[in-house]
Amino acid sequence: MIELEDLDHIREAIVILKGLEVEGANKPGEKLGFKKGKNLMSIFTCKEMDRFIRDVQERKNFSLETNAYFFELHSKRFVSLRYLPKKSLLFVNDLTEERTLSEAKLDFVTAVSHELFTPLSASKANVFLLKDIENDPEKLEILGKVERSLDRMETIIRQLKVLTMIQLRLYELKMEHIPVEEVVHMVLEELREKIESKKIKVNVFVDVETIETDRFVFHTILKNLVSNAVKYSYPDSVVEISITGERLSVKDQGIGIKEEEKSRIFERFYRGSEALKMAPGSGLGLSIVKHLCDTIGYRLEVNSQWLVGSEFIVHFK
């Protein structure tokens, strides 16, 4: 039998239920209004309340994060709710402060991104105009390099914003059945210039029509993995993309990863010693892939041999 007074030091509210009625709670639970004899519906409400009450009545496991209004506090709080029917326990964790801090961080990154995009857009527009009126091949080559640097900067800013949202758990997944071949074709079209410049042959094997996933997540994972494969492949080599209902694989015949560097490849901004010589990059691609996989519940596997090539496998289940 749980002695609730022994759990008063725990920050999380722990509530013992008997049906929909509170049988007892630790002090954090009582502060939220979970007092003995009270009915759950008289303590708080949220948009998922009907489903929550139904699952408690049917004694089903329940877990979610949501905004809830607590009547006794006269306050809206962002909380996580977890119900364990076998022990008739409800766990309520007030995440309001963490949520507010996360949103403040995102607001800061968004504001900085916006401020950087304004002069960046102006610079890109000026380079475009100069290229249009310039005839000197040497100057055009310099302008081309400037344009590519500005494009890289824009990509880094966008990636940092996405990565921040993922790390702060503010990105909400939108699960749907997406057409796999359509997404693959879109990614290859976006990378067509890079692929053709190195004369790389891309072999695609898809044996599933649709996958239930988040379109943005799937597209971003695939694009980053294929982009990396192309970037670190030798000219005239082959990149293989394989997608089934259980996994996504991107395999290349590139420089591979040194054994001592494998543990660091998913760090933000990290690039291997030879990768720096092979191609330009921000060092954010694989970090984004890892965080996206963690967010959606995919398992990421890496097989690589130095100077032979790499294979990145994303297991959907």
N, C-alpha and C positions, 0 to 999 in steps of 0.2 A: 504493500500500500504506500502511495506517495505521500510524504509529509510536506505539505505546501510551504510551511514556514522555513524548511530547509532550502527552498528555491527562491526565497525573497531577494537574494543577492543577484539573481540572474536578471539581466536586462529584459529578456524576452518575457512576454506575458504567457503564463501557462494556466490553462483553464480546464477543470474537470467537468465534463458534461454528463447529464442524465437526460437523454433525449435532447430537447431544445433548451433545457433548463440548466443553469449553472449550479453545480454542486460544490464548487470551491475554486479558488484562484490564488496565486501568489500576489504579492503586493503590486508589482507592475500591472497585473491583470485587473486588480481592484481599482487602480488609478484610472484605467480606461473605462471602468463601469461594470466589469464582470464580477458582480456580487452575488453571493449565494441566494438562490431562489428566483433570480431574475431570468426572464426569457430572452434568448439571443436577439429576437426581433425588437426588443425594447431597449437594447444596448447600443446597437449600431445598424447602419444600413449602407449598401453599396449597390452598384448597378448589376452585380452578379448575385444579389441576395437570394433570388428565387432558386437558382441552381445550388447555392451554398446550403440553403435550408433543406432542399430536397436530398442532397447527398448526405447531410447529417442524419436525416430521418431514415434514409435507406442504408445508413452505415457504410458509406463509400469513402475511400481516400479522397481528399480534396486539398489542392494547393494552388495558390495564385497570389499575385501582387496587384493591388488595386487602391484607388482612393476610396476611403470609407468615412462616413460622418458618424461621430460618437455623440449621442444625445446628452450625456452627463457633462461632457467636456465642452459642448456647444462648438465643436471644432472638427474640421476635416483633416484627416491624417492619411498619409500614404503608408500602407501596411502590407506585410506579407501574412497570409493566412494559411495554416497547415492543419488539417484534421486527420487524426489517426483513430479510426473506428475501433480497432482491437482493444485500445486502452482508454477509449472515450476521452481523448485529450485534444484540445485545441491550442495551437501555438500561434500567438500574434506578436509580430515584431514590428515596432514603429520605426519606419525608415524615412520619416519626413525630413529630418535634418540631412541625411545622406542624399536624398533625392534633391533637396534644395541646393546643396553644395554641387552636386553633379550638374544640375541645370545651370548654375552660375558659371561653372567651368566651361560648359558648352557655349553659353552666351559669350564668354570671353573669346573662345576660339573662333566662334562665328563672326564676332565683331572684328577681330584681327584679320580673319580671312577676307572680310568685306573691304577693310581698309587697304589690304595688299592688292586685292583684285582691281581696285580703281586705277592706281598708277600702272599696274601691269597691263590692263586693257589699253590704256593710252599709249604705252610703249609699243605694244604689238601693232596698234593702228598706225603709229609713226613709221615703224619698220616696213609695214605693208606699203605705205605711200612711197617711201624711199626706194623700195625694190621696183615699184612701178615706173619711177622716173629715171632710175640709174641704169647706165649702159656698160659701165666698166666691170668686166668679169671679176676682177679681184675684189672690188667693193661689194659686188653682188654676193660673192662667196662669204665675205665677212658678215654681211647682213643676214645671210642664211644661217650662219652660226649663232648670231644674236637671236634670231627667231626661234631656233631650236632650244636655246637656253631659256628663253621666256616660256616656251611650251613646257619644258621640264619643270620650271618654277610653278607654273599653273597646276600641273599634275600633282606636284608635291603638296601644294596648299589644299587641293581637293582631297587627296588621300589622307592628310593629317586630320581634316575635319571628319571624314568617315571613321577613321581609326579612333578618334576621340569619342564619337558617338557609341561605337562598339564597346570600348573599354569602360565607359560610364553606364553601360547597359541601357542606353536611351534609344537604341535602334529597335523598333518593333517589327518582328518578322511578319510577313504577309504570305502565308502558305497557299499555294495554288498548283494546279497541274500545268506545267509549262512544256511546250514543244521543244524537245532536246535539239533536233537537227536545226531548227530555226535559230536557236541561241548560238550553236556552234558556228553556223554560217555567218551570223552577225559578228561574232568575235574575230573570225578569220578575215572578214572584210575590214574591220577596224585595224587589224595588224597587217593588212596586205602589203603595204609599202615596206615594212620591216622584213617580211618574209621574202618578198621578191628581191630586195636589195642584197640578200645573202644567198639567193637562189636555193632556198630550202624547200624540200618537198614535204608536205604535210599529209600524212595518211590518217584518215578518220574512220573509226569503226563504231557505229552506234546500233545497238540491238534493242532499244526501247524507244517507244514513240514519245511518251511523256514521263516526267518525274514530278512528284509532289514536293515542292521546295519553294523557297523564296527566290523570285526571279533575279532581284538585284544581287543577292548573295551568290547564287549559282553562277550568274554572268561574271561577277567580279572575281570569284575564285578561278573560273576557267580562263578568263582573260589574263590574269596575273601569272598563272602557271604556264600558259602558252607563250606569253610575252617573254618570260624568263627563259623558257626552253629555246626560243628563237635567239634571244640576246646572247646566250652562252653556248650556242651551237657553232660548229665550224661551217664555213660556206659549203654549199653543195651537199649538205648532210640531210638526215631525215628526222622529222619530229612525228611521233605517233600519239594520236588522241583516241582513247578508248572509253566508251561510256556504256554501262549496263544499268540495270535497275538497282544494283547493289553498290556500284563504285564508279569513280571517274579516275582515269589514269592519263598522265601526260609524260611521255618518255622522249628523251633527246639523246643525241650522240655528241654532246658537247664536252666542256672541260671537266665537268664533274665537281665534286666537293672533297676537299682534303679531310681526312679522318679527324684531325684535331680541330677542324672548323665546324663540323656538323652540329655540335651542341649550341652554336651561336647564330645559325642562319635565320632564326625567326625573331631575333632581336631587332628592334626598331633602329633603322639607319645602318645596321651592320652589313658590311660587304667583305667577302673573302679577299685575301691578298691578291690572288690572280684575277678575281672578278673585276677589280679596279682597272686592270690593264686591258681586259677583254672588251668591256663596254661601259658606257656611262649609265648611271642609274641613281635612284634616291635611297635604295636600301629599305624601302617601305613595303614593297610588293609581297614578300613572303610573310612579313609581320601581319599584314592585312589578311592574308589567306588563313593564317593560324587563328587569328581572333575571330574571323567569320566562321571557321569550322567549329570553334569552341562555342560560339553563340548559337549555332543551329543544331549542335550535337553531332557533328561529323567527326570521324577520327582520321587524322592526317598521318600518312606513313611516307618515309623517304628512303629510297634505295639509291645509293650513288657510289661510283668508283672514280677516283681521280684519273683524269685524262681519257676516260672511257664514256662517261655520260651519267645522266641522272633520271630517275623516275619518281614522280610525286603521285601518290595514290590517295584519293579521298574516299573513305568508306562511309556510305550514307547510313548504314545501320550498325 
